[in-house]
Amino acid sequence: MARKHYNVTALAFLILHLTLGECTSDLIFQSNGNFTLQPNIKGILEDILWKFEGDKVVEYDQFQLIEYGSYSGRTVIMNLWTGALTLLKLQTSDSGHYTGELQINGKLHYYHQTVNIYDAVTKPAVTCQICNSMITLRCAGDQSPLTQYSWVGPEIQNKSGSELQLNNEDVQSSDAAIYTCVVKNPVSNRREDFDAKTCLPAPGSSSGIITVLIIVLILIAIVLGLVFIYYKKYCKRNVERQEKEFQKTLKGFSSENLDEHKNESECLVPPAGNVKRKVQEYEERGKGKTCLSTPCDER
């Protein structure tokens, strides 16, 4: 029974190999580099065709080499006996499935390979934050799902995660508090050292800060007081000036009114002596004299 099962499995593998051709595990490369796909096929090659996700990449038919699309100038078939393909100036968009179709004696042989291209990780940056008795170190870098973060330092080896929490007292009592953030992906890794003691406030810095704040507040209070006194005096002086101008205007207005009333009275009251003269004229008229306005001489 076991022998029969082995024969069936071997037959299935043979059929799969003849149908799909050689297929290996995924290959990983870094961008801006190059890779070479090497089919394990023997014989005199009559025709070579490489495809990427079903689209033609490069083709050779014993007479000419034809490159297609964005692969123009980036492909090299180094060995026409093996059909190996070399792709230059790799980009992340070059990730995918490649198929080699190689014809020997009129028969096609297939080679399959999946390739993954990744950018190198960038240099990380480490920052720190103090909260109560804890110091938190944060490492910032690439956010790709394949990017991994870890820490190395005193009593710490390969602690995973982008954050690292430390006790304030442990950092103060430590002779060396250098912690290293390690960032890596399948093709590269970068490291950044950080001295956790730089997060601690300098001795006496708290009291110094408080003193500076008190001095600043006192200066602000003095400036505000001077501004208040200045504006108070200015406003008072301005009010007094306006009152004087108002009194002056009011006094001039009263004098003009008195002069006008005086002139009106003089027009209404007759000049002195006019009444007496009129009486004398009427008396003289009664005596037969006709002079009205001037004294008459007796006849």
Secondary structure, 3 states (H helix, E strand, C coil): CHHHHHHHHHHHHHHHHHHHCEECCCEEEECCCCEEECCCCCCCEEEEEEEECCEEEEEECCCCEEECHHHCCCEEEEECCCCEEEECCCCHHHCEEEEEEEEECCEEEEEEEEEEEECCCCCCEEEEEEECCEEEEEEECCCCCCCEEEEEECCEEEEECCEEEEEHHHHHHCCCCEEEEEEEECCEEEEEEEEHHHHCCCCCHHHHHHHHHHHHHHHHHHHHHHHHHHHHHHHHHHHHHHHHHHHHHHHHHHHHHHHHHHHHHHHHCCCCCHHHHHHHHHHHHHCCCCCCCCCCCCC
